[in-house]
């Protein structure tokens, strides 16, 4: 009888630690990470709670768009999560100018375009883009060039004879526009002793200057040639 009790006690001594060990050893908790993207099959990853997910799948590319997951931190996973792909359109901004190659820039929807190109200079014109606000891109944009002819001035200088005889010029200096026709101020006259005298020519750098189409890209100054009588009286 004593031997039976001893055997029973030994069995219990062996079984109790095994039971305790079995009770303390639990199956690891598993977390599920589901990657969801429209038009694509869900990608499911599993990982033990508290571990890091390292084999993160790349979202499927979308034409003319940026695609990223809405969650980027996959360290120390504590629960099952669903990760969704965010698709942001990428728009084209096309800059067009005659005689130049098109310049194409891109910007994500809702962002600002900052590297705006400068239009090529055009002789005798101010140039600017037809669109100036690139702060919130919401669609593809085509931008063209506005060319505005520049204005210049002609300054007329009176010679001593004209000043002595009271010649006055109106609309001096005169405004002219590049590429457009212009007409010089009327040649002034003055009268002395009943004889009318008229200016023979306006001079630019010593050469006669006449009406025409303005092709200068700077202001100019005209001086006077000599005055001659309109009609010489018989008594002269």
Wavefront OBJ file of the C-alpha trace (Angstrom):
o trace
v 0.000 0.000 0.000
v 2.813 2.341 0.866
v 4.484 1.485 -2.424
v 1.285 2.380 -4.317
v 1.052 5.772 -2.593
v 4.692 6.445 -3.370
v 4.195 5.650 -7.036
v 1.095 7.874 -7.170
v 2.984 10.752 -5.569
v 5.806 10.432 -8.077
v 3.355 10.486 -10.982
v 1.693 13.627 -9.629
v 5.069 15.319 -9.179
v 5.844 14.703 -12.828
v 2.427 15.655 -14.195
v 2.026 18.983 -12.381
v 5.029 20.762 -14.086
v 3.910 19.450 -17.450
v 0.426 20.856 -16.903
v 1.836 24.194 -15.818
v 4.108 24.339 -18.857
v 1.227 23.481 -21.188
v -0.939 26.171 -19.602
v 1.789 28.844 -20.014
v 2.579 27.987 -23.647
v -0.049 29.696 -25.857
v -0.307 29.848 -29.598
v 1.109 33.230 -30.889
v -1.565 35.761 -31.860
v -1.648 36.296 -35.608
v -2.434 39.651 -37.251
v -3.680 39.996 -40.811
v -2.636 42.898 -43.035
v -4.850 43.274 -46.105
v -3.713 45.471 -48.989
v -6.638 46.766 -51.045
v -6.502 48.539 -54.419
v -9.343 49.179 -56.840
v -9.174 46.884 -59.813
v -6.649 44.600 -58.128
v -6.892 41.405 -56.115
v -6.447 41.926 -52.377
v -3.010 41.010 -51.051
v -3.079 39.415 -47.609
v -0.111 39.137 -45.290
v -0.016 37.510 -41.848
v 2.404 38.186 -39.036
v 2.738 37.552 -35.335
v 1.504 40.328 -33.096
v 4.325 42.731 -32.197
v 6.482 41.790 -35.165
v 7.469 43.947 -38.162
v 6.097 43.385 -41.651
v 8.998 43.598 -44.067
v 7.722 42.092 -47.330
v 5.469 45.010 -48.157
v 3.952 44.693 -51.640
v 4.142 47.557 -54.120
v 0.803 48.955 -55.306
v -0.018 48.353 -58.968
v 0.962 51.336 -61.151
v -1.727 53.574 -62.651
v -1.105 55.555 -65.834
v -0.517 59.275 -65.185
v -0.967 58.871 -61.445
v 0.964 58.402 -58.221
v -0.084 55.349 -56.197
v 0.872 54.949 -52.521
v -0.468 53.011 -49.544
v -2.347 55.025 -46.942
v -0.268 53.333 -44.216
v 3.509 53.319 -44.372
v 4.593 52.189 -40.883
v 4.494 48.417 -40.541
v 6.654 48.037 -37.448
v 5.355 46.498 -34.212
v 2.058 45.270 -35.646
v -0.529 45.029 -32.846
v -3.731 44.241 -34.723
v -5.142 43.259 -38.070
v -5.272 46.219 -40.458
v -6.531 47.107 -43.914
v -4.209 49.144 -46.121
v -5.758 51.095 -48.998
v -4.077 52.409 -52.139
v -4.349 56.170 -52.682
v -4.316 57.169 -56.356
v -3.407 60.793 -57.097
v -3.650 61.957 -60.741
v -0.557 63.526 -62.280
v -1.435 66.266 -64.762
v 0.524 67.685 -67.686
v 1.109 71.401 -68.128
v 2.162 72.085 -71.733
v 3.813 75.394 -72.605
v 3.490 76.297 -76.304
v 5.277 79.096 -78.162
v 5.592 79.581 -81.910
v 9.038 78.663 -83.164
v 9.939 76.837 -79.942
v 9.692 73.232 -78.795
v 6.817 72.514 -76.447
v 7.797 72.358 -72.786
v 5.885 69.799 -70.719
v 5.814 69.866 -66.937
v 3.931 67.572 -64.546
v 2.301 68.144 -61.181
v 0.179 66.043 -58.867
v -3.454 67.052 -58.429
v -3.859 69.817 -55.866
v -0.180 70.756 -55.811
v 1.601 73.827 -57.178
v 3.852 73.944 -60.221
v 6.917 75.952 -59.257
v 9.476 75.351 -62.027
v 7.675 77.507 -64.574
v 9.732 78.053 -67.740
v 10.465 81.504 -69.129
v 9.080 82.196 -72.612
v 11.661 82.864 -75.292
v 12.136 86.587 -76.060
v 10.470 88.030 -79.159
v 11.995 91.075 -80.847
v 10.060 94.240 -80.100
v 7.505 92.483 -77.897
v 6.772 91.818 -74.251
v 6.019 88.122 -73.799
v 4.048 86.387 -71.065
v 2.201 83.109 -70.554
v -1.555 83.038 -71.035
v -1.879 81.339 -67.622
v -0.149 82.777 -64.576
v -1.671 80.912 -61.613
v -0.165 77.458 -61.132
v -0.845 77.184 -57.397
v -3.517 74.456 -57.427
v -3.306 72.137 -60.427
v -6.620 70.362 -61.033
v -6.368 69.246 -64.669
v -4.172 69.127 -67.745
v -3.377 72.676 -68.913
v -2.199 74.117 -72.218
v -0.374 77.424 -71.843
v 0.326 79.711 -74.809
v 2.299 82.937 -75.193
v 0.880 86.444 -75.243
v 2.991 88.767 -77.393
v 2.428 92.485 -76.813
v 4.211 94.966 -79.104
v 6.435 97.354 -77.181
v 6.092 101.116 -77.486
v 8.959 103.527 -78.079
v 9.370 107.304 -78.380
v 10.633 109.685 -81.015
v 12.010 112.892 -79.553
v 12.180 115.893 -81.911
v 14.901 118.485 -81.292
v 14.501 122.093 -82.509
v 17.473 123.765 -84.106
v 18.508 127.334 -83.355
v 16.639 128.839 -86.335
v 13.389 127.182 -85.291
v 13.780 128.362 -81.728
v 14.549 131.920 -82.822
v 11.408 132.003 -84.921
v 9.065 130.634 -82.300
v 8.514 127.130 -83.713
v 6.548 124.951 -81.275
v 5.974 121.197 -81.674
v 2.921 119.448 -80.231
v 2.925 115.748 -79.273
v 6.663 115.811 -78.709
v 7.932 113.214 -77.863
v 5.855 110.979 -80.101
v 4.856 107.418 -79.120
v 5.229 104.648 -81.709
v 4.555 100.900 -81.590
v 6.830 98.139 -82.811
v 5.715 96.585 -86.089
v 3.073 99.230 -86.723
v 2.944 102.089 -89.196
v 3.883 105.542 -87.964
v 3.749 109.076 -89.359
v 6.270 111.694 -88.309
v 5.141 115.006 -86.936
v 4.288 117.503 -89.629
v 7.288 119.527 -90.735
v 7.044 122.873 -88.949
v 7.001 126.268 -90.633
v 7.596 129.893 -89.648
v 7.159 133.211 -91.430
v 9.634 136.078 -91.677
v 8.849 139.313 -93.558
v 5.905 137.693 -95.248
v 7.910 134.726 -96.448
v 6.915 131.278 -95.204
v 9.677 128.834 -94.513
v 9.230 125.037 -94.069
v 11.544 122.391 -92.670
v 13.049 120.300 -95.463
v 13.580 117.064 -93.494
v 13.813 115.318 -90.141
v 17.223 113.746 -89.655
v 18.325 110.592 -87.826
v 22.094 110.315 -87.439
v 22.450 112.910 -90.169
v 20.238 111.026 -92.661
v 16.723 111.912 -93.747
v 14.110 109.976 -91.753
v 10.634 109.339 -93.148
v 7.330 107.659 -92.321
v 7.150 103.857 -92.344
v 6.789 100.803 -90.111
v 8.534 100.976 -86.764
v 11.347 98.404 -86.523
v 13.623 100.011 -83.968
v 13.944 98.435 -80.539
v 14.930 101.645 -78.807
v 13.875 105.262 -78.508
v 15.383 107.644 -81.059
v 16.009 111.366 -81.423
v 15.422 113.343 -84.629
v 17.031 116.641 -85.468
v 16.161 119.288 -88.033
v 17.610 119.867 -91.455
v 17.412 123.425 -92.838
v 14.337 125.557 -93.565
v 13.610 126.757 -97.075
v 11.035 129.241 -98.319
v 7.801 127.715 -99.541
v 7.617 130.237 -102.371
v 10.180 132.902 -103.108
v 8.561 136.305 -103.779
v 9.449 138.043 -107.036
v 11.095 140.906 -105.210
v 13.638 138.582 -103.560
l 1 2 3 4 5 6 7 8 9 10 11 12 13 14 15 16 17 18 19 20 21 22 23 24 25 26 27 28 29 30 31 32 33 34 35 36 37 38 39 40 41 42 43 44 45 46 47 48 49 50 51 52 53 54 55 56 57 58 59 60 61 62 63 64 65 66 67 68 69 70 71 72 73 74 75 76 77 78 79 80 81 82 83 84 85 86 87 88 89 90 91 92 93 94 95 96 97 98 99 100 101 102 103 104 105 106 107 108 109 110 111 112 113 114 115 116 117 118 119 120 121 122 123 124 125 126 127 128 129 130 131 132 133 134 135 136 137 138 139 140 141 142 143 144 145 146 147 148 149 150 151 152 153 154 155 156 157 158 159 160 161 162 163 164 165 166 167 168 169 170 171 172 173 174 175 176 177 178 179 180 181 182 183 184 185 186 187 188 189 190 191 192 193 194 195 196 197 198 199 200 201 202 203 204 205 206 207 208 209 210 211 212 213 214 215 216 217 218 219 220 221 222 223 224 225 226 227 228 229 230 231 232 233 234 235 236
